[in-house]
Amino acid sequence: MTLARSCLGAADRLLSPALSALLTWFILWSAATSADVRAEVITLRADKGCPYVCDPAADHPGYAVEVAREVFTALGYTLDVQLTAWEQALSEAKQGRIDGVIGSSAVPGRGLIYPVESIGIAFNVLAVRKGERFAYRDASSLAGHRLGAIAGYSYDPEIVLYLKAHVGDPAAVQVTSNSDDALDINLRALVGGQLDVMIDDANVIIAKLDPLGIRDRIEFAHRFDDDPLFIGFSAARPTSALYARALSDGIVRLRGTGGLERILARYGVPDWR
């Protein structure tokens, strides 16, 4: 694998992008002939969060799933994508029990190798009931409001500190256990008055409003900074650096051929670049 990385580095300096991508494909194909180096199936896990990851078995599995499938199936791989709790997905990737996770921020300490190319841009928002008067300046603005969040998710640093400072105080913070319906639970609690404010990815919230019938009952009170999302590959597996490189090359190729735009159009999402 050291030789493979050296070859890839040389390709960056000496070859055109097309030849570099071809070299990446060749190295991955060569690795496929050795059973002790890789398996034919790439195992990816994620929690449900449309439009990134919806139902992997459905016609609209999520655009991140479609992009990964298109890139890796072109290289002769099969993708095994399944939904699981986010904290479990991260744990399994860190232990090397799966190849990677879909939708991770580049958070240090997760034991993941990240591609150069992201799979999207997320931005967290504070959502409130429509018509509620709430202005956010900093975390102190949350005093006297019940904040809803989801366990294991990445938030703005000041929100993370606020959650830690008020853990165990349901009058200030209510953290929902990570599950497929965690966002549904928080949105219903917000509409029902059990929460005053909740934080989550704006794109994922928007995708939930119509199915829950609450589009006219929720509004965004504050937007945090953009946060690139990645398909992160397990640092405990020897093939992960090659997978990350192959995915980056594939996304660049899809963007250049119009394939990425075609996939994103199915979800009403613009190219994040």
Backbone bond lengths (Angstrom), bond angles and torsions (degrees), N, CA, C in turn:
res aa  C-N    CA-C-N  psi(-1)  N-CA   C-N-CA  omega(-1)  CA-C   N-CA-C  phi
1 M - - - 1.462 - - 1.525 110.67 -
2 T 1.362 117.31 -29.21 1.459 119.64 175.98 1.509 110.54 -62.95
3 L 1.362 115.41 -42.03 1.460 119.36 177.45 1.511 111.28 -62.15
4 A 1.355 116.49 -39.53 1.462 120.27 179.58 1.510 111.01 -61.56
5 R 1.362 116.24 -44.09 1.466 118.97 -179.63 1.523 110.61 -64.95
6 S 1.356 117.22 -36.72 1.450 120.25 178.79 1.518 110.42 -64.45
7 C 1.321 116.33 -41.27 1.465 120.45 178.41 1.512 110.96 -61.88
8 L 1.356 115.92 -42.62 1.453 119.40 -179.76 1.516 111.05 -64.99
9 G 1.342 116.87 -38.72 1.451 119.20 177.80 1.508 111.33 -64.22
10 A 1.333 117.52 -39.97 1.454 120.62 177.82 1.519 111.06 -64.44
11 A 1.325 116.94 -36.51 1.458 120.65 179.46 1.509 111.16 -61.85
12 D 1.340 116.67 -40.12 1.468 120.49 178.49 1.520 111.25 -57.67
13 R 1.342 115.93 -37.15 1.465 118.97 -174.57 1.524 112.93 -85.52
14 L 1.341 117.45 -31.79 1.452 119.85 -167.75 1.520 115.06 -112.68
15 L 1.338 118.05 -21.32 1.452 120.02 -171.80 1.509 111.64 -111.10
16 S 1.336 114.82 158.35 1.454 120.89 174.10 1.514 108.64 -69.50
17 P 1.359 118.75 162.06 1.470 120.07 177.81 1.523 113.17 -55.40
18 A 1.344 116.74 -38.03 1.463 119.96 -179.15 1.521 111.01 -65.16
19 L 1.350 116.73 -44.71 1.458 119.58 179.65 1.518 111.42 -69.54
20 S 1.333 115.65 -34.08 1.463 118.96 176.59 1.519 110.52 -62.19
21 A 1.347 116.29 -43.95 1.466 120.05 178.09 1.522 110.75 -62.96
22 L 1.356 116.68 -38.43 1.457 120.78 178.87 1.525 110.78 -64.33
23 L 1.340 115.97 -40.46 1.459 119.90 178.16 1.522 110.80 -63.80
24 T 1.349 116.20 -40.98 1.459 119.61 177.02 1.520 110.71 -59.14
25 W 1.343 115.68 -45.07 1.466 119.88 178.82 1.510 110.99 -60.15
26 F 1.352 116.87 -42.59 1.457 120.81 -177.87 1.521 111.56 -63.40
27 I 1.348 115.78 -42.44 1.461 119.15 179.93 1.523 110.81 -64.91
28 L 1.362 115.74 -41.86 1.462 118.97 177.99 1.527 110.75 -64.39
29 W 1.338 116.36 -40.10 1.468 119.88 178.83 1.521 110.26 -64.31
30 S 1.339 116.27 -41.35 1.461 120.09 179.20 1.520 110.77 -62.77
31 A 1.361 115.52 -40.42 1.462 119.27 178.89 1.510 111.21 -63.15
32 A 1.337 116.40 -28.05 1.461 120.52 -177.57 1.511 112.03 -66.23
33 T 1.346 117.94 -20.67 1.457 120.53 -178.23 1.523 112.11 -81.56
34 S 1.335 117.14 -5.89 1.459 121.04 -178.50 1.517 109.95 -114.29
35 A 1.342 117.96 109.98 1.467 121.84 -175.12 1.516 111.95 -64.24
36 D 1.353 117.66 -24.40 1.453 118.58 -178.36 1.515 112.54 -83.55
37 V 1.331 118.65 -5.15 1.450 121.72 -179.38 1.520 111.80 -97.94
38 R 1.343 117.88 -42.06 1.445 118.40 -177.24 1.523 111.49 -153.07
39 A 1.286 117.31 164.04 1.455 123.30 173.61 1.518 107.93 -104.37
40 E 1.331 117.33 163.26 1.456 121.37 179.94 1.522 111.77 -73.85
41 V 1.328 116.34 -20.01 1.461 121.16 -176.20 1.527 110.06 -106.98
42 I 1.331 116.14 129.71 1.460 121.28 174.47 1.526 107.55 -97.85
43 T 1.312 116.67 121.45 1.462 121.48 -176.37 1.525 110.22 -97.83
44 L 1.328 115.79 119.46 1.455 122.16 178.84 1.523 109.35 -123.73
45 R 1.328 116.42 141.57 1.455 121.50 179.40 1.528 109.87 -127.84
46 A 1.310 116.17 153.98 1.466 122.05 178.79 1.512 108.40 -162.56
47 D 1.323 116.00 162.92 1.456 118.36 167.59 1.527 107.65 -94.98
48 K 1.311 115.86 165.56 1.459 120.36 -173.90 1.518 110.56 -76.43
49 G 1.314 115.71 126.49 1.454 121.49 178.54 1.512 110.29 -161.13
50 C 1.341 116.00 82.24 1.464 119.49 177.23 1.528 108.77 -63.92
51 P 1.324 118.76 146.17 1.469 127.53 8.43 1.521 114.63 -90.44
52 Y 1.341 118.32 2.61 1.463 120.37 -177.61 1.531 110.78 -71.95
53 V 1.327 115.77 -57.02 1.466 122.67 178.72 1.520 107.35 -132.44
54 C 1.317 115.76 117.92 1.475 120.69 179.48 1.527 108.28 -107.26
55 D 1.325 117.08 -105.97 1.465 121.90 175.25 1.524 107.36 -114.29
56 P 1.344 118.80 109.30 1.467 120.67 -176.45 1.519 114.58 -55.96
57 A 1.350 117.61 -21.98 1.460 120.64 -178.59 1.526 112.47 -93.45
58 A 1.329 117.80 -2.95 1.464 121.56 -175.13 1.530 111.37 -92.20
59 D 1.341 114.73 171.93 1.466 120.43 177.89 1.521 111.01 -64.94
60 H 1.318 117.01 -31.87 1.463 122.54 175.12 1.532 108.11 -113.46
61 P 1.325 117.78 82.04 1.464 120.31 -175.22 1.515 114.14 -75.06
62 G 1.331 116.98 -9.38 1.455 121.79 -172.88 1.515 108.51 116.33
63 Y 1.326 117.00 139.25 1.458 117.53 -172.71 1.530 112.31 -68.72
64 A 1.336 117.82 -31.51 1.466 119.43 178.00 1.525 110.98 -65.30
65 V 1.337 115.84 -36.26 1.462 120.55 176.81 1.516 110.00 -65.87
66 E 1.330 116.89 -43.88 1.461 120.46 -179.65 1.522 111.76 -63.82
67 V 1.312 117.22 -41.40 1.463 120.43 179.05 1.527 110.21 -62.57
68 A 1.319 116.78 -47.70 1.468 120.47 -179.56 1.523 110.93 -61.09
69 R 1.315 117.00 -42.48 1.458 119.87 -179.99 1.522 111.17 -63.56
70 E 1.316 116.46 -44.03 1.456 119.42 -177.55 1.521 111.01 -64.53
71 V 1.323 116.67 -39.87 1.465 120.34 -179.60 1.525 110.93 -67.50
72 F 1.318 117.23 -50.24 1.460 119.92 -171.15 1.530 113.48 -81.16
73 T 1.329 117.86 -31.62 1.460 117.71 177.06 1.527 110.68 -66.86
74 A 1.336 117.11 -29.43 1.463 120.19 176.55 1.526 110.80 -65.85
75 L 1.327 117.72 -20.85 1.466 122.95 178.98 1.522 112.04 -97.21
76 G 1.329 116.75 3.58 1.451 120.51 176.90 1.509 115.64 92.92
77 Y 1.327 117.39 11.07 1.455 121.70 179.72 1.531 110.83 -95.39
78 T 1.316 115.93 160.09 1.453 123.25 169.54 1.520 107.68 -114.59
79 L 1.324 116.27 135.48 1.465 120.09 179.53 1.517 110.83 -99.53
80 D 1.307 115.30 131.79 1.465 122.74 172.23 1.526 106.38 -108.03
81 V 1.329 116.52 99.77 1.462 121.88 -178.75 1.525 108.31 -110.57
82 Q 1.324 116.36 124.21 1.456 120.94 179.73 1.521 109.81 -135.73
83 L 1.328 115.16 153.35 1.454 121.42 177.28 1.522 110.14 -87.09
84 T 1.317 115.29 140.80 1.460 120.91 175.31 1.524 107.42 -156.32
85 A 1.300 117.31 169.46 1.459 120.20 176.17 1.523 109.12 -61.98
86 W 1.317 116.62 141.48 1.458 121.80 -173.21 1.525 112.19 -60.20
87 E 1.306 117.34 -44.69 1.463 119.79 -179.55 1.524 111.27 -64.11
88 Q 1.328 117.16 -34.40 1.461 120.53 176.97 1.522 110.52 -68.26
89 A 1.332 116.67 -41.34 1.466 120.75 178.77 1.524 110.53 -60.04
90 L 1.331 116.35 -45.81 1.462 119.80 179.41 1.527 111.38 -63.18
91 S 1.320 116.64 -40.54 1.458 120.76 -179.66 1.529 111.06 -63.99
92 E 1.326 116.83 -44.21 1.458 120.46 -178.80 1.523 111.55 -66.50
93 A 1.335 116.33 -36.36 1.465 119.39 177.76 1.524 110.63 -68.16
94 K 1.310 117.12 -42.50 1.469 120.87 -179.22 1.523 111.11 -62.70
95 Q 1.332 116.28 -34.16 1.465 120.97 179.12 1.521 112.86 -82.36
96 G 1.341 117.15 -7.53 1.452 120.34 -178.78 1.508 114.28 79.96
97 R 1.325 117.09 16.78 1.466 120.48 -179.88 1.517 111.90 -81.15
98 I 1.333 117.92 -19.74 1.460 123.09 174.04 1.529 107.53 -132.98
99 D 1.330 116.03 167.54 1.466 119.51 -178.18 1.517 113.12 -79.23
100 G 1.333 117.36 -31.97 1.458 116.47 -178.43 1.508 113.30 -178.87
101 V 1.337 113.86 -178.26 1.465 121.67 -179.29 1.524 108.64 -128.95
102 I 1.317 115.55 151.56 1.463 121.40 179.07 1.522 109.03 -105.74
103 G 1.337 115.45 125.03 1.456 119.61 172.97 1.507 115.89 100.62
104 S 1.329 117.13 28.32 1.464 119.88 -179.34 1.522 110.71 -93.12
105 S 1.319 116.00 138.36 1.457 120.03 165.11 1.526 108.05 -71.26
106 A 1.327 116.64 161.13 1.465 120.15 -179.76 1.528 109.74 -80.31
107 V 1.311 115.38 64.71 1.466 121.90 -177.09 1.527 109.31 -87.93
108 P 1.335 118.82 125.04 1.467 120.26 177.79 1.527 111.34 -62.19
109 G 1.309 115.45 150.24 1.455 120.37 174.28 1.510 115.05 90.70
110 R 1.320 118.02 -0.58 1.463 119.59 -179.76 1.527 112.75 -87.28
111 G 1.316 117.13 -5.21 1.458 119.57 179.37 1.509 112.35 69.62
112 L 1.331 116.81 36.05 1.453 121.77 -177.53 1.526 111.22 -120.42
113 I 1.317 115.71 147.76 1.458 123.02 171.17 1.520 107.00 -102.80
114 Y 1.327 116.26 125.08 1.460 120.44 -175.25 1.528 111.32 -103.70
115 P 1.336 117.95 137.53 1.464 120.55 173.60 1.523 110.69 -65.66
116 V 1.310 116.14 163.65 1.464 120.28 173.74 1.526 109.70 -66.45
117 E 1.326 116.25 -41.93 1.458 121.55 -177.89 1.520 110.99 -85.98
118 S 1.308 116.47 129.78 1.465 121.04 175.70 1.524 109.98 -77.72
119 I 1.318 115.69 168.56 1.460 121.54 177.84 1.528 110.63 -106.11
120 G 1.316 116.02 6.64 1.460 120.20 179.32 1.515 111.12 157.88
121 I 1.300 115.47 173.59 1.461 122.09 176.72 1.522 108.10 -122.54
122 A 1.302 115.78 119.65 1.464 120.84 176.60 1.522 108.59 -101.16
123 F 1.306 115.77 154.41 1.463 119.41 169.68 1.518 108.09 -145.24
124 N 1.319 114.00 125.01 1.455 119.83 179.13 1.521 110.60 -76.38
125 V 1.318 114.43 148.41 1.467 120.83 177.05 1.520 108.74 -132.86
126 L 1.319 115.08 157.92 1.455 121.36 167.52 1.516 107.50 -95.88
127 A 1.323 116.28 120.91 1.459 121.86 179.91 1.523 109.50 -103.86
128 V 1.315 115.64 142.89 1.463 122.16 178.14 1.522 108.37 -135.37
129 R 1.331 116.77 168.59 1.452 120.06 173.43 1.534 109.08 -67.13
130 K 1.303 115.43 142.08 1.464 119.65 -177.08 1.531 110.07 -60.54
131 G 1.333 114.83 132.00 1.452 120.65 -179.80 1.505 114.47 93.07
132 E 1.344 117.50 -10.75 1.457 120.63 178.68 1.532 109.63 -70.29
133 R 1.299 116.22 138.80 1.465 120.47 178.40 1.526 108.54 -91.60
134 F 1.322 115.28 105.00 1.459 120.44 -179.28 1.529 108.37 -145.35
135 A 1.309 117.35 123.25 1.458 123.04 178.04 1.518 109.02 -119.80
136 Y 1.324 116.01 128.08 1.466 120.37 -178.34 1.528 109.82 -103.90
137 R 1.324 115.62 124.66 1.463 121.65 173.67 1.524 110.19 -110.88
138 D 1.308 115.28 -47.77 1.461 122.62 174.70 1.523 106.81 -156.26
139 A 1.340 116.63 -174.78 1.461 120.01 -174.19 1.521 112.95 -59.66
140 S 1.320 117.28 -25.33 1.466 119.29 179.37 1.530 111.27 -65.04
141 S 1.333 117.05 -20.14 1.465 120.71 178.25 1.525 112.02 -65.34
142 L 1.327 116.50 -18.30 1.463 120.88 -177.20 1.527 112.48 -82.24
143 A 1.313 117.36 -8.89 1.462 120.04 -179.85 1.525 110.53 -57.54
144 G 1.324 116.18 131.23 1.460 121.16 -179.07 1.509 114.09 83.85
145 H 1.344 117.59 2.92 1.464 122.36 178.26 1.526 108.88 -121.05
146 R 1.316 116.16 140.56 1.463 120.69 177.88 1.524 108.61 -86.26
147 L 1.329 115.31 116.08 1.460 122.09 -176.59 1.521 110.53 -97.62
148 G 1.322 116.67 130.22 1.459 121.84 176.84 1.518 111.12 -104.54
149 A 1.342 115.97 135.77 1.459 122.39 178.64 1.526 108.25 -143.15
150 I 1.328 115.93 177.78 1.468 120.82 -179.34 1.521 108.59 -123.75
151 A 1.311 116.74 135.18 1.465 122.37 -177.20 1.525 111.04 -61.10
152 G 1.338 115.91 135.37 1.457 121.30 173.72 1.506 115.72 88.61
153 Y 1.329 118.04 -6.14 1.457 120.42 -178.27 1.526 111.07 -84.86
154 S 1.346 114.70 158.96 1.461 121.35 177.81 1.524 109.40 -92.42
155 Y 1.324 115.77 130.28 1.458 120.88 178.54 1.528 110.11 -130.28
156 D 1.323 115.02 171.30 1.448 120.68 174.91 1.536 109.10 -54.65
157 P 1.345 117.90 140.89 1.474 120.24 -175.55 1.525 114.27 -52.68
158 E 1.337 118.22 -38.08 1.462 118.47 -178.43 1.530 110.99 -71.16
159 I 1.334 117.09 -29.01 1.463 120.02 175.26 1.521 110.05 -70.73
160 V 1.328 116.42 -40.12 1.468 120.00 177.92 1.523 110.30 -59.47
161 L 1.311 116.78 -44.97 1.461 120.67 178.66 1.531 111.33 -63.31
162 Y 1.318 115.95 -38.71 1.464 119.93 179.48 1.535 110.38 -65.44
163 L 1.336 116.62 -42.50 1.457 120.23 178.88 1.523 110.90 -62.27
164 K 1.320 116.62 -43.50 1.464 120.24 -180.00 1.530 111.02 -65.19
165 A 1.318 116.22 -37.68 1.468 119.96 -177.39 1.520 112.31 -70.05
166 H 1.345 116.67 -22.95 1.465 119.50 -175.44 1.528 112.92 -117.80
167 V 1.320 116.43 16.18 1.455 119.13 178.90 1.528 109.40 -59.23
168 G 1.312 116.35 137.26 1.456 121.00 -179.35 1.504 114.59 84.92
169 D 1.339 117.37 1.97 1.466 121.34 178.19 1.529 108.50 -114.40
170 P 1.341 118.50 91.01 1.464 121.35 -175.96 1.513 113.99 -64.53
171 A 1.307 117.71 -15.96 1.460 119.95 176.68 1.522 111.33 -75.57
172 A 1.346 116.08 -14.94 1.462 120.35 -179.95 1.520 112.00 -114.37
173 V 1.336 117.33 -42.57 1.466 121.59 -173.35 1.522 109.76 -138.15
174 Q 1.317 116.01 134.03 1.461 121.50 173.58 1.521 107.73 -128.66
175 V 1.330 116.17 111.67 1.462 122.37 -177.21 1.517 108.69 -103.56
176 T 1.324 115.95 117.39 1.458 122.14 -178.73 1.525 109.84 -83.18
177 S 1.329 116.72 135.22 1.458 120.67 176.39 1.523 109.40 -59.87
178 N 1.319 115.19 142.02 1.456 120.12 -176.89 1.520 110.79 -69.01
179 S 1.326 115.76 126.38 1.457 122.16 178.19 1.520 107.68 -163.64
180 D 1.342 116.46 172.82 1.457 120.11 -178.64 1.524 112.76 -60.27
181 D 1.336 116.76 -28.95 1.462 119.31 -176.32 1.524 112.80 -107.08
182 A 1.351 117.40 17.31 1.466 120.21 -177.77 1.520 111.81 -61.09
183 L 1.337 117.30 -43.32 1.458 119.88 179.91 1.524 110.70 -67.01
184 D 1.332 117.38 -39.99 1.466 120.58 176.71 1.529 110.31 -57.54
185 I 1.333 115.50 -43.58 1.460 120.00 -179.37 1.526 110.76 -60.54
186 N 1.334 116.35 -45.33 1.463 119.50 -178.51 1.519 112.36 -68.53
187 L 1.323 117.20 -39.97 1.462 119.61 179.09 1.530 111.08 -64.93
188 R 1.321 116.70 -42.37 1.462 119.31 178.40 1.520 110.93 -65.77
189 A 1.340 116.29 -37.05 1.470 119.86 177.85 1.522 110.40 -66.30
190 L 1.318 117.49 -35.98 1.461 120.78 178.51 1.522 110.40 -66.51
191 V 1.315 116.25 -49.24 1.468 120.46 179.32 1.520 110.78 -63.28
192 G 1.336 116.79 -37.29 1.457 120.99 -177.31 1.510 114.87 -80.69
193 G 1.326 117.21 -5.24 1.457 120.03 176.94 1.506 115.59 91.26
194 Q 1.342 117.79 3.90 1.462 119.26 177.44 1.533 111.78 -80.11
195 L 1.336 116.15 -19.22 1.457 123.14 173.10 1.520 108.46 -123.80
196 D 1.311 116.42 152.70 1.462 121.13 175.55 1.523 111.80 -102.93
197 V 1.329 115.79 -31.52 1.459 123.17 -178.94 1.520 107.53 -144.03
198 M 1.319 117.13 145.83 1.463 119.74 171.91 1.518 109.17 -139.29
199 I 1.328 115.66 154.37 1.457 121.47 -179.04 1.516 109.76 -120.46
200 D 1.342 115.11 135.89 1.461 120.92 175.48 1.514 108.40 -169.79
201 D 1.332 115.29 176.74 1.461 122.28 178.04 1.525 109.25 -68.76
202 A 1.319 116.90 128.62 1.466 121.19 -176.86 1.517 111.91 -60.03
203 N 1.339 117.99 -42.19 1.457 120.22 -178.34 1.522 111.73 -62.76
204 V 1.325 116.04 -38.11 1.467 120.01 -179.20 1.527 110.17 -71.99
205 I 1.327 117.35 -39.17 1.468 120.11 176.85 1.519 110.27 -61.76
206 I 1.320 117.05 -47.64 1.468 121.54 -178.30 1.526 110.97 -57.35
207 A 1.341 116.64 -39.91 1.463 120.47 -179.75 1.523 112.15 -66.85
208 K 1.333 117.72 -18.75 1.463 121.73 -177.70 1.532 113.25 -93.54
209 L 1.326 118.20 -17.36 1.462 120.34 -169.97 1.524 112.63 -63.55
210 D 1.313 117.35 -48.07 1.467 119.36 -179.30 1.522 112.79 -68.19
211 P 1.364 119.22 -47.00 1.467 118.59 177.56 1.523 113.63 -56.73
212 L 1.339 117.25 -32.87 1.462 120.61 179.59 1.527 112.58 -90.43
213 G 1.326 116.31 -6.07 1.469 120.13 178.98 1.517 113.69 67.82
214 I 1.339 117.35 36.19 1.468 119.69 -175.50 1.528 112.02 -127.07
215 R 1.324 117.67 20.73 1.465 120.00 -176.36 1.528 112.08 -56.94
216 D 1.312 117.51 -36.29 1.462 120.22 -177.38 1.529 113.03 -90.66
217 R 1.325 116.88 9.41 1.462 119.12 -175.65 1.529 113.75 -117.59
218 I 1.342 115.94 -0.21 1.461 121.30 -176.59 1.523 109.29 -127.61
219 E 1.331 116.26 142.39 1.459 119.90 170.98 1.527 108.99 -143.18
220 F 1.328 114.85 160.42 1.460 120.42 -178.19 1.526 109.52 -95.33
221 A 1.333 115.36 131.98 1.457 120.60 -177.65 1.527 112.34 -102.45
222 H 1.328 116.96 -20.12 1.463 119.14 -178.76 1.525 109.17 -160.60
223 R 1.328 115.73 142.89 1.465 121.91 176.28 1.522 109.19 -116.37
224 F 1.343 115.55 130.45 1.456 120.85 176.75 1.531 110.08 -91.32
225 D 1.309 116.71 177.38 1.463 121.32 -176.40 1.524 111.43 -64.08
226 D 1.340 114.75 153.07 1.462 120.88 176.16 1.528 110.38 -62.04
227 D 1.327 115.25 147.05 1.460 121.39 -177.30 1.528 109.18 -135.30
228 P 1.329 119.19 105.52 1.471 120.27 179.13 1.527 111.50 -59.65
229 L 1.319 115.78 138.83 1.456 122.19 177.36 1.525 109.52 -109.17
230 F 1.328 115.51 148.51 1.453 120.87 -175.93 1.527 111.09 -134.75
231 I 1.306 115.07 158.59 1.456 120.43 160.21 1.523 104.58 -89.93
232 G 1.329 115.74 109.31 1.456 120.89 -177.47 1.520 110.42 -95.44
233 F 1.328 116.21 137.28 1.466 121.46 -177.33 1.528 110.59 -108.60
234 S 1.314 115.48 143.14 1.454 122.35 -174.07 1.522 111.96 -59.69
235 A 1.333 116.42 123.17 1.462 120.38 177.07 1.524 111.41 -69.39
236 A 1.331 117.33 -11.27 1.460 120.86 -179.67 1.530 112.27 -85.74
237 R 1.322 117.04 -2.68 1.464 120.22 -179.11 1.529 110.19 -112.46
238 P 1.336 117.97 136.50 1.465 120.95 -173.48 1.519 114.86 -69.54
239 T 1.325 117.99 -18.92 1.468 120.38 -177.60 1.527 113.11 -90.10
240 S 1.317 118.26 -4.83 1.460 120.20 -169.21 1.527 113.65 -64.60
241 A 1.325 118.15 -37.45 1.463 119.89 179.36 1.524 110.86 -63.04
242 L 1.323 116.49 -37.96 1.459 120.06 177.97 1.529 111.24 -70.36
243 Y 1.323 116.41 -39.67 1.463 119.42 177.13 1.530 110.48 -61.00
244 A 1.335 115.89 -42.89 1.467 119.76 -179.05 1.520 110.68 -62.89
245 R 1.328 116.43 -42.67 1.461 120.33 179.19 1.530 110.66 -65.91
246 A 1.314 116.58 -42.92 1.461 120.33 -179.79 1.523 111.20 -62.35
247 L 1.332 116.65 -39.67 1.464 119.62 179.64 1.521 110.57 -66.51
248 S 1.324 117.44 -43.39 1.464 120.07 178.47 1.517 111.20 -60.07
249 D 1.334 116.19 -47.32 1.463 119.60 178.51 1.526 111.04 -60.61
250 G 1.332 115.47 -38.66 1.460 119.55 -178.52 1.514 112.60 -67.39
251 I 1.331 117.14 -40.26 1.464 120.56 178.68 1.521 110.11 -64.81
252 V 1.328 116.92 -42.05 1.466 120.35 177.03 1.529 110.12 -60.07
253 R 1.319 115.69 -42.85 1.465 120.00 -179.86 1.533 110.88 -64.88
254 L 1.323 117.34 -44.82 1.462 120.77 179.84 1.526 111.33 -62.79
255 R 1.326 115.54 -38.75 1.465 119.37 179.10 1.538 109.83 -64.49
256 G 1.309 116.94 -38.90 1.454 121.17 -178.11 1.520 114.11 -72.66
257 T 1.336 117.22 -30.13 1.461 120.70 -177.39 1.524 113.50 -93.38
258 G 1.330 117.36 -7.06 1.460 120.44 -176.55 1.511 113.27 90.80
259 G 1.337 117.07 -2.05 1.457 119.84 -179.75 1.509 112.95 -66.62
260 L 1.322 117.31 -36.01 1.463 120.05 178.86 1.519 110.66 -66.65
261 E 1.313 117.12 -43.37 1.467 120.78 178.40 1.524 110.81 -60.21
262 R 1.329 116.33 -39.07 1.465 120.81 179.10 1.520 111.02 -62.10
263 I 1.329 116.85 -45.10 1.466 120.49 179.99 1.521 110.71 -65.39
264 L 1.328 116.82 -46.86 1.461 120.46 -177.08 1.523 112.06 -63.36
265 A 1.346 116.78 -32.59 1.462 120.52 -179.19 1.522 111.34 -62.06
266 R 1.326 117.89 -28.08 1.464 121.08 179.17 1.523 111.72 -67.56
267 Y 1.340 116.60 -17.66 1.460 120.97 -177.78 1.522 112.44 -116.29
268 G 1.325 116.28 3.36 1.457 120.13 -179.96 1.504 113.38 66.09
269 V 1.335 116.19 31.97 1.464 122.01 -176.35 1.537 108.90 -114.16
270 P 1.336 118.28 131.80 1.465 119.92 175.82 1.525 111.25 -79.27
271 D 1.320 116.64 161.14 1.458 121.51 174.64 1.526 108.92 -62.48
272 W 1.312 117.21 125.11 1.464 121.62 -176.73 1.524 112.37 -67.89
273 R 1.322 119.01 -13.21 1.461 121.23 177.14 1.519 111.59 -87.97
